[in-house]
Amino acid sequence: MSDYIRRINTLLYPKKPPHFQVVDLFAGCGGLALGFEAQGFITHGYESDANACATYEKNLAGECTKIFLEKDTEIEPTSVVIGGPPCQPFSVIGNQLGLKDSRDGFPVFISMIEQIKPEIWLFENVRGLLYQSKGYFEEIIQALKALGYIVEYKLINTINYGVPQNRERVIVVGHRGEFRFPLPLKERFIASDALVDMLYLTPPESKFLTPNMDGYIARYEKASYCVRPRDLHLTEPARTLTCRNLAGATSDMQRILLPDGRRRRLLLREAARLQSFPDNFEFCGGETSCFNQIGNAVPPMLAYYLAGSVYEYLTSTKRYIHSEIASHSLPSQLYLPLKTHQYEFTQLHS
């Protein structure tokens, strides 16, 4: 058993007794919640997808309410709010419609923060929010600042936090004191660390690429100037896992090259391992639904380290050093000092 497998299977399980209550908005299958529960929080998820909600209930100590969140949905008061507002409006492969996209979850998230008034909140989203949708991102930040929070964000690659996958995501945190993002780990894992005991297995559910599919992929990669096939390279972290390249039979699909020359799509358990879900985490629903849950999830190991920073903040004597901002909006010129020596990438909006 690799150190990586041992780590996810021993660290990532709900701890009791819980320290703080957490509301998890747009909870998905509970990847973000699992990291928080493994740090001793108790979570309550809110999720509209029935299968994802069932997965959450099956694996976590907290409950999951199946609901389509709206701006006037009433949520119980809590110290911490976390979530992953739907990111389709900002995805590079999406239409990038922002506020005009009916799938946009940010108006709801902002409304929930205004209603609940947590001590600290955190959300995760795609990197495109900083680039293609930067103007809308700035609107979101200003709206959250106006609720009385210091808002900090960081572009994080999960390979620096115990996940064997190149996955860049934006983490945004709102608080009223001094919050420290978790430091990058010195150790990094690669794909073979996650799949060492699964490599080259061909169970009955295996799906192999046909010669026609191989040919199509070869033409696609040549046209896109791909230097080498986009198979899973075991000596490196995996490419970003998405719903599209896990569940869809596309030219960009996640696949493994077998010793006999055949290629097959990733197995469900392999995808879960590469996302840092422990082996006892069970997904509910059909194969496509399960792959979508995995592709949409926040890797639990990243969530674990983020939750550690939130716990450190909540138990710190510096929680309210800027408490005077709680009663009014942040001045537009307020600029907080950067702690660049700690971060891979950090920028605070003025």
N, C-alpha and C positions, 0 to 999 in steps of 0.2 A: 504494500500500500504506500503510495507517495505521501510526502508531507502535506501536499495540497489537499488530497482526499481526506487525510486524517484531520486536517484543520477545519474544513467545512463541516465534517460530520461530528466534531466535538464542540465547536464554537457556536454553530448556528442552530440553536433550539431555544424555545421560550424559557426564560429564567423566572423564578418566583422567590420571594414575593415581589410584586412590581413596585417600582419607585414612583412613576408618574403616569398619568393617563394621557394617551395620544389619540387624536382624531386623524384618521388616514383618509384623505379625500381622493377620489378616482383611484381606488386602492389596487385595482387589478387583482392578481392572484396572491399578492402579499409579499413580494420580494423586499420592498422597502420596510414593511411592517416586521418581517422576520428579523432583519438586522436590528431593529429597535427592541423587539421582544428579547433578543439574545443579549441585549445590554440591560435588561431588567425593566423595560417599560411594558405597559399593557396597552394594546391598541384596540380601536374600534374602527373598522373599515366601512367605507361607503362606496359601492360599486354597482354599476347598472348591468353588467354581464353576469348571467346566472351561473355559468360554469366557473368563471373566475371567482365569484362570490363563494361557490361551493368549495373550491380549492382552498380559499382563505380559511373558511370555517373548519375544514378538515385538518389543517396543519398548524394553525395558530391558536394561542390561548385566548385571544380576543375574539369578539364576534364581528360579523360582517353583515351590514344591512344592504339588501338589494334595493337600490333606488336610483332613479335618474336625477342627479343633483340639479337644482335650479337656484336662482339667486335668492328666492324666498324660503328655501328649505331650512327648517329649524334644526340646529345641531346643539348638543349639550355643551356647556362650558368646559374648557380643558386648558391645561398649561401649554400643551404642544400641539401644533397642527403640522402635518406633513402631507405630501401628495405628489402626484404626477399629472397635472392638467393635460388633457389630450393634446398631442403635439402635431397632429396632421397638418394644421394650418402653417407650420413652420418647417416641416421636413423638407430636405433638399429635393426628394423625389415627389413631394406633394405639390399642390397648386399655390401654396404660400399666400393664402387669402387673408390670414390674420383675423382681425375682428369680424370680417364679413363671412367667415367660415362658420357654419352652424355647429361644427364640432369643437369650436374654441371653448376651452374650459376656464380661461382666465377671469372673465367677468364673474363667474360663480366663485372661483377661488378667492378673489378679492372681497366679494360680498361675505363669504364665510369668515374671513379674517376680521372684517369689520364687525360682524355679529359676535364672534366668539372671543375676540380680544385676547389671544393666547400670549404667554410670556415670550414665546419664541415660535417661529414657523419656518418651514423649509420646503422647497419644491425642487424637482428634477425635471430637466427638459433637454431637448436635442440641441446640439451645438449651433444649428442654423438660426436659432433665436438670437445669437450674437451677431449674425452677419446678414443674411437675406431679409430677416425681419427685425433688424436692429431698431428701426424707428418705433415699431409697435412695442418692442421690449422696453424701450425707454418710457413709453406711456405706462406700461405695467409697473415699472419701478417707481415712477412718480406717484402713481395711485396708491401704492403700498406705503411709500414714505409719508404720504399725506395722512395715513392712519396712525402715525406716531412711531414709526420704526426706523432704526438704522438698517439699511439694506446693503448687503454685501453679496457678491457673486464670484464664482470661480469656475473656470473651465477645467474639468478633471478628466484624466484618462484612467480607466479602471485598472489598467495593468499596474499602476502604482499603488493599488489598494487590494492586492491579493486575488485578483481575478485574471485568469489566463486569456484575456481578450482585449484587443485594441478597441476601446469603446469610449468615445469622448462625449461627455454630457455636461450641461451647465447646472450647477447647484447654486440656488439662490436662498439666502437666509435673512430673516428679519428678526431683530432683537432690540434691546434697549441698554445693552451693557458692552461687554467685550467678548466677542465670539472668536474662537480660533478653529479654523478648518483643520482637519487631521493632517498630520505630516505624511508625506509619501513614505512607503515602506522601502527598505533597502532591498528586500528579496522580491524577485519577480518570478512568475510561473509561466510555463508554456503549455501548448495544447496537450503534449504527451503527459504532462503532470496530471491533467484531468482525466485522460482517457487510457492511462497505462494498462488497466485491466480489461479494457473494452476493445482495444485495437484489433481490427481485422476480423471481428466477430461478424457473422452473417445470420442472425436469428430469422425466424420465419417472417417477421414484419419488415425485413430489409427491402428497400426499393432501389433497384439498380438502374443506372442510366443506360438507355438503349444506344446502339450505334448511331442512330439518327440524332439523338440528343447530344452525343459526344461530338458529332460533326457540327451541329449547330453551335455548340459552345466554342469549338475551335474557331469557327468563322467569326463569332461575336468577339472573342478575345483578340483575334488578329485585327479586326476593324477598330477595336478600341485601344490598340497598341499595348495590350497587356504583355508584359515582359515574360511572364511564366504563368502556367495554368493556375486558376484560383482555387485549387484544391486546398484542403486543410493541411498546412505545413506543420508537422509535429514538433519541429525544433523552434517554433516561434509562437507567440500568442495568436489566437484565432482572430479572424476578421470580425467586425461588428456583427453580432447576431441580430437579425430583424425578423419581423413576421414574414416579410416578403421572401427572404432567402432561406427561411426555415420551412415554411408551409407551402410555398409556391414552387412549382417545377419550372424554374426560370434559368436563364443563362448565368445568373449570379448565385445560384443555389449553393448552400453549404454542403460539401461532399468530401468523402474520403477515398483516396486511391488505394485499392487493395493490392497485395503482392501479385495476384494473378492478372493484374492489368484492368480489372473491372473497377468501376467507381459506383459508390452508393451514397444516397443522401444520409445525412446525420440521423442517428436514432434519437428518439425523444430523450432518453436518459443521458445521451452524450451532450445534447444541447443544454439540458439542465445542469450538467456538470460544468460546462464552459461558462454558464451564467452564475456559477457558484452556489446553486441550490444543493443542499445535502441530499444524500441518497434516500433518506426516509421521507422526503417531501413528495407527496403524491398529487398528481394533477387530475382534475375532473373534466369529463367531456370527451369528445372525439379527438382524433389525432390532430386535425387542423386547429381546433380550438386550443388544445394543449400547446402546440407549437406557437400559436399567437400569444398565449399567456406568457410563455417563456420569452419570446421576442420583445414583448412590451414591458417586461419587468425591469425594475432596478435590481442589479446584482446584489444579493443579500450581503456579500462580504463588504462591498462598498457601503451599503446601508449600515452595517455593523460599526464601521469606523466613524461615519457621520453621526450615528447615535451616541457614540462615545463622546464626541465633541459637544453634542447637545446636553448630555448628562453633566459634563464638566461645567458647562455654562450655567445650568440650573442649580448646581451646588456651589457655585462660585460666589465670593463676596462682591464681585464686580458685575453682578447681574443688572444693576440699576444705576450705574455710574452716569448714564445719560437719561435718567428717569424724567428729567424736566421736559423731554420732548414728547412724553406720553400724552400730554394734554393739548398739544397743538401740532400743526404740520411742521415738517422740517423746512427750514429756510432753503431756497433753491441754491444758495451759494455754499451751504455746509459741505465741507469736504473732509472726510476722516482720513487719518494717516494710514498709509499702506504698510503691511507687514511682509514686504516682498521677500525677505530672507526665508520665510516659512513656506511660501506657496510656489507651485509651478506657474500659475497664472492668476493674478488677482487684479481686479479693478473695481473701485467704488465709484458709483455715479455721483456727480455733483448736482 
